[in-house]
Amino acid sequence: MFWIGVLDIMEIPNINILAGYSTITGDFFCLNPIWNYVLGSVSLANWFGASYAAILLAINRCLETCAPRYASKLFDGKKTLVWLLFPTGFWFYTLLFQLPCIYSPEYFACFFDPYFGTEFHDPIKFANYYHAFHDTFVFVVLIILYVIICIGIWVKYKQVKSHSTAIKQQRIMNIQSTVICIQTVIACAIYVYMQFFYAPRFVIAMGHIFWQALHGDIAFVYLIVNASLRKAVRKTFLKIFCSKNTTKLVAQQVRPLKQTQGTVPTADLQNITT
């Protein structure tokens, strides 16, 4: 989850802020090719890294649900870092060797063909088959894994009448992972389809919105489904708010130093009740 969070932080400015700026200014690829090429390469690399990490997360959740003993053997301790070498390796490979996806201010989404929407559009010439294979693979694998997870949870709840805290916590973690999976699957399906076939503008925009949501709404998902996290966040904000109010109150009750001729400066302080 930490690695996915790092990729989210890297991706949000690319496909949200900078993409929105390009839409407002009409910054097409031909006007600024180097900048758009670099931006497209980084965006695609982050997408590949995050989706492969989502598969690892789904495998982990699947084992935690159906075979906890194997989950401990494969993912406990520093073993997770070894598994993360795979999405990290794909991130570097995609960044350095794959055709980038270029953002189109006219269609509000990314395409491998920089001429998309013009008479020079050629989906075969600029096709990125590695991306098509990747998204199809992610689509199929995530669906299979989360079907297994849902079946495993159903069986566990059927067997255990008194829902223990551990099972409830596992359910929360699986809900979080399932939300990530659903957004990933929808983004994969739309983005592969629209690269090769006609899609209405609103479908294209929805594909990009799901891509944005995949990287941007995870924190809100955690807050919605995780009660302990909500309590911790509420406690943190209350502590900050109370601290600011206390500082402001003290500052208002302290008067400036007074100095009279021939005397030593003294501080006239009001009684402060704490």
Backbone torsions as a table, in degrees:
resi	resn	phi	psi	omega
1	MET	NA	-35.6	179.6
2	PHE	-63.5	-43.0	-179.6
3	TRP	-65.1	-39.9	176.1
4	ILE	-62.2	-38.3	177.3
5	GLY	-63.5	-39.6	177.3
6	VAL	-62.0	-45.0	179.2
7	LEU	-65.7	-35.6	176.8
8	ASP	-61.2	-44.6	179.8
9	ILE	-62.1	-36.8	179.1
10	MET	-73.4	-32.3	-172.6
11	GLU	-86.7	-33.2	-175.3
12	ILE	-55.9	-46.6	177.8
13	PRO	-62.0	-33.5	-176.2
14	ASN	-68.6	-55.3	-171.3
15	ILE	-92.0	-2.3	177.7
16	ASN	-114.9	-68.6	-173.7
17	ILE	-70.0	-54.2	-177.6
18	LEU	-68.8	-35.3	176.4
19	ALA	-65.6	-41.2	176.8
20	GLY	-63.9	-39.2	177.3
21	TYR	-63.4	-40.8	178.3
22	SER	-63.9	-36.6	178.5
23	THR	-65.9	-42.3	-179.1
24	ILE	-67.2	-42.6	-175.9
25	THR	-88.6	-10.4	-177.1
26	GLY	67.6	41.4	-176.4
27	ASP	-83.6	85.1	178.4
28	PHE	-78.6	166.4	-175.6
29	PHE	-59.0	-41.0	-175.9
30	CYS	-68.0	-22.2	179.9
31	LEU	-80.6	-28.6	-177.6
32	ASN	-149.0	69.3	-170.5
33	PRO	-64.4	-41.8	-176.5
34	ILE	-65.4	-47.9	-179.7
35	TRP	-60.4	-46.0	-179.1
36	ASN	-67.5	-32.6	178.0
37	TYR	-66.2	-47.7	179.9
38	VAL	-63.3	-44.8	179.9
39	LEU	-61.0	-41.6	179.0
40	GLY	-66.7	-37.8	179.1
41	SER	-65.5	-45.3	-180.0
42	VAL	-65.6	-41.6	-179.8
43	SER	-62.3	-44.2	-179.6
44	LEU	-66.7	-40.3	178.9
45	ALA	-62.9	-42.3	178.1
46	ASN	-63.4	-38.4	178.7
47	TRP	-64.4	-45.2	179.9
48	PHE	-65.1	-45.1	179.5
49	GLY	-61.4	-42.5	-178.7
50	ALA	-68.9	-38.6	-178.3
51	SER	-70.5	-39.0	175.6
52	TYR	-67.4	-36.1	175.1
53	ALA	-65.5	-34.0	176.8
54	ALA	-65.5	-35.3	176.1
55	ILE	-65.9	-43.8	176.5
56	LEU	-59.8	-41.3	178.2
57	LEU	-62.5	-41.7	179.2
58	ALA	-65.4	-39.8	177.0
59	ILE	-62.3	-43.9	178.5
60	ASN	-61.3	-45.8	179.8
61	ARG	-66.1	-35.9	178.6
62	CYS	-63.4	-45.2	178.8
63	LEU	-68.7	-39.1	178.0
64	GLU	-61.0	-33.8	-178.6
65	THR	-81.2	-45.1	-171.5
66	CYS	-100.3	-29.7	-177.0
67	ALA	-145.9	73.2	-176.2
68	PRO	-57.3	-31.5	-178.4
69	ARG	-63.5	-42.5	179.4
70	TYR	-72.5	-30.5	176.7
71	ALA	-62.5	-41.2	178.0
72	SER	-65.6	-41.0	-178.7
73	LYS	-66.4	-34.4	-173.4
74	LEU	-92.8	-28.2	-170.1
75	PHE	-122.8	-6.7	-178.2
76	ASP	-67.9	146.1	174.7
77	GLY	66.2	-137.1	-176.4
78	LYS	-80.4	-1.2	178.4
79	LYS	-63.1	-31.4	178.4
80	THR	-61.2	-36.7	178.9
81	LEU	-62.7	-35.8	177.6
82	VAL	-65.8	-43.3	178.1
83	TRP	-62.4	-34.8	-178.5
84	LEU	-70.8	-10.6	175.1
85	LEU	-63.6	-29.3	-178.7
86	PHE	-68.0	-55.4	177.0
87	PRO	-63.4	-31.0	177.5
88	THR	-66.9	-41.2	177.1
89	GLY	-63.2	-42.2	177.2
90	PHE	-65.5	-33.3	177.6
91	TRP	-60.3	-48.7	-179.9
92	PHE	-66.2	-40.7	179.6
93	TYR	-62.0	-44.8	-179.8
94	THR	-65.5	-41.2	-178.8
95	LEU	-62.3	-39.4	-171.3
96	LEU	-93.8	-28.1	-168.0
97	PHE	-125.2	-2.2	-176.6
98	GLN	-106.8	149.3	176.6
99	LEU	-64.6	128.2	-175.5
100	PRO	-75.8	159.8	172.7
101	CYS	-96.6	125.4	-173.8
102	ILE	-98.6	130.5	-179.7
103	TYR	-73.4	134.7	178.2
104	SER	-107.1	112.5	179.0
105	PRO	-63.4	-21.2	-178.6
106	GLU	-79.2	-36.7	-176.3
107	TYR	-106.5	-1.2	175.8
108	PHE	59.1	38.7	179.2
109	ALA	-159.9	176.4	-176.9
110	CYS	-105.2	140.0	179.0
111	PHE	-136.3	149.8	177.2
112	PHE	-78.1	-24.4	176.3
113	ASP	-89.6	111.7	-179.8
114	PRO	-65.8	-15.5	179.9
115	TYR	-96.6	14.9	-177.8
116	PHE	-58.5	133.4	-179.5
117	GLY	89.8	-0.4	178.2
118	THR	-114.9	176.4	179.2
119	GLU	-71.1	-13.8	179.7
120	PHE	-92.5	6.5	-177.7
121	HIS	-62.2	127.6	178.9
122	ASP	-140.2	95.7	-175.8
123	PRO	-66.2	-22.1	-179.2
124	ILE	-81.7	-42.4	-177.1
125	LYS	-61.8	-40.4	-176.7
126	PHE	-104.9	16.7	-177.0
127	ALA	-66.8	140.4	174.4
128	ASN	-111.8	93.0	-175.6
129	TYR	-70.7	-25.2	175.8
130	TYR	-63.7	-41.0	177.1
131	HIS	-64.9	-42.4	179.7
132	ALA	-62.5	-43.7	178.1
133	PHE	-64.8	-43.8	-178.3
134	HIS	-60.1	-49.7	-177.0
135	ASP	-66.5	-37.8	176.9
136	THR	-64.9	-42.6	178.6
137	PHE	-61.6	-47.2	179.4
138	VAL	-62.1	-43.1	179.4
139	PHE	-56.0	-50.8	-176.1
140	VAL	-69.7	-46.8	-175.1
141	VAL	-65.1	-43.6	-178.9
142	LEU	-64.4	-39.9	178.4
143	ILE	-62.4	-45.9	-179.9
144	ILE	-61.0	-47.0	-176.9
145	LEU	-63.9	-41.1	-176.9
146	TYR	-78.8	-22.7	169.6
147	VAL	-65.4	-42.6	176.9
148	ILE	-62.1	-42.2	179.4
149	ILE	-62.0	-44.8	-179.8
150	CYS	-62.3	-41.7	177.7
151	ILE	-63.7	-43.0	179.3
152	GLY	-61.7	-42.4	178.7
153	ILE	-64.6	-42.5	179.5
154	TRP	-60.9	-43.3	179.0
155	VAL	-64.3	-42.5	-179.7
156	LYS	-63.3	-44.3	-179.0
157	TYR	-67.9	-29.1	178.3
158	LYS	-72.2	-34.7	-178.1
159	GLN	-80.2	-36.8	-175.8
160	VAL	-100.3	113.1	-178.8
161	LYS	-77.1	-44.3	178.4
162	SER	-90.1	106.9	-176.0
163	HIS	-68.2	109.8	-179.2
164	SER	-75.0	165.1	178.6
165	THR	-63.0	-37.2	-179.3
166	ALA	-63.1	-41.6	-179.6
167	ILE	-68.4	-39.5	177.9
168	LYS	-63.8	-40.5	178.4
169	GLN	-64.7	-39.5	177.7
170	GLN	-65.0	-36.9	177.8
171	ARG	-63.5	-41.5	178.2
172	ILE	-61.2	-45.2	179.7
173	MET	-63.0	-37.8	179.7
174	ASN	-70.7	-34.1	175.8
175	ILE	-63.6	-44.3	177.9
176	GLN	-58.7	-46.7	-178.6
177	SER	-66.7	-36.3	-179.2
178	THR	-65.9	-38.6	177.5
179	VAL	-61.3	-43.6	176.5
180	ILE	-60.1	-42.5	-178.6
181	CYS	-62.7	-46.9	-177.2
182	ILE	-60.5	-45.7	179.7
183	GLN	-64.7	-39.4	179.3
184	THR	-64.3	-43.9	-178.5
185	VAL	-63.0	-45.5	-179.0
186	ILE	-65.7	-44.0	178.5
187	ALA	-61.9	-41.5	178.6
188	CYS	-60.4	-49.6	-175.6
189	ALA	-61.4	-47.1	-177.3
190	ILE	-68.2	-42.5	-175.2
191	TYR	-68.4	-36.2	176.6
192	VAL	-68.1	-44.3	-176.9
193	TYR	-63.2	-45.8	-172.7
194	MET	-74.0	-14.1	176.7
195	GLN	-73.1	-26.0	-173.6
196	PHE	-117.6	-23.6	-174.5
197	PHE	-128.2	163.1	179.5
198	TYR	-68.4	138.2	174.9
199	ALA	-140.3	137.9	177.1
200	PRO	-58.6	156.1	-177.2
201	ARG	-59.6	-38.6	-177.2
202	PHE	-69.2	-30.4	176.4
203	VAL	-69.1	-42.6	177.2
204	ILE	-60.4	-45.5	179.3
205	ALA	-63.6	-37.9	179.0
206	MET	-65.3	-37.4	176.6
207	GLY	-59.7	-42.7	179.2
208	HIS	-70.6	-35.1	178.3
209	ILE	-63.8	-41.4	177.7
210	PHE	-66.5	-34.4	175.0
211	TRP	-63.5	-44.3	177.3
212	GLN	-62.8	-44.1	-178.5
213	ALA	-63.3	-36.9	-180.0
214	LEU	-56.9	-36.0	-178.1
215	HIS	-95.6	-17.3	-170.5
216	GLY	-111.3	-18.0	-173.8
217	ASP	-107.1	7.2	-176.9
218	ILE	-62.0	-40.5	179.7
219	ALA	-61.1	-39.2	179.2
220	PHE	-68.7	-36.0	176.5
221	VAL	-61.5	-44.9	178.7
222	TYR	-59.6	-43.0	-178.8
223	LEU	-65.9	-34.3	-177.4
224	ILE	-72.4	-44.2	-171.6
225	VAL	-96.5	-13.3	-174.2
226	ASN	-112.1	104.3	-176.6
227	ALA	-66.6	-40.0	-179.3
228	SER	-64.3	-35.7	177.7
229	LEU	-68.4	-39.2	177.6
230	ARG	-61.6	-42.2	178.6
231	LYS	-63.2	-41.5	-179.5
232	ALA	-65.2	-41.9	179.2
233	VAL	-66.2	-43.1	178.7
234	ARG	-61.5	-42.3	179.3
235	LYS	-63.8	-40.3	179.9
236	THR	-64.1	-45.7	-179.0
237	PHE	-68.1	-37.3	177.2
238	LEU	-64.0	-38.9	179.1
239	LYS	-64.1	-43.0	179.1
240	ILE	-65.3	-44.3	-177.6
241	PHE	-64.4	-45.5	179.7
242	CYS	-65.1	-37.1	178.9
243	SER	-64.0	-41.5	179.5
244	LYS	-66.1	-41.6	-179.8
245	ASN	-65.2	-39.6	178.9
246	THR	-64.3	-43.1	178.9
247	THR	-62.6	-40.6	-179.9
248	LYS	-66.7	-39.5	-179.6
249	LEU	-65.0	-43.7	178.7
250	VAL	-63.4	-41.1	-179.1
251	ALA	-64.1	-34.5	180.0
252	GLN	-74.1	-27.0	-175.3
253	GLN	-90.3	-8.5	178.5
254	VAL	-95.4	121.4	-179.7
255	ARG	-90.6	156.9	177.9
256	PRO	-62.8	157.7	177.7
257	LEU	-66.1	138.3	176.5
258	LYS	-106.9	140.3	179.6
259	GLN	-135.0	127.5	175.8
260	THR	-112.4	156.7	-175.9
261	GLN	-63.0	125.0	177.1
262	GLY	82.4	7.4	178.6
263	THR	-120.4	163.1	178.7
264	VAL	-84.4	138.1	179.4
265	PRO	-58.6	137.1	176.6
266	THR	-126.8	154.0	179.1
267	ALA	-100.3	123.3	179.2
268	ASP	-95.1	102.3	-175.7
269	LEU	-110.1	139.2	172.1
270	GLN	-78.5	160.2	175.2
271	ASN	-69.8	126.8	-179.1
272	ILE	-105.4	119.5	179.0
273	THR	-95.2	123.3	179.8
274	THR	-108.7	NA	NA
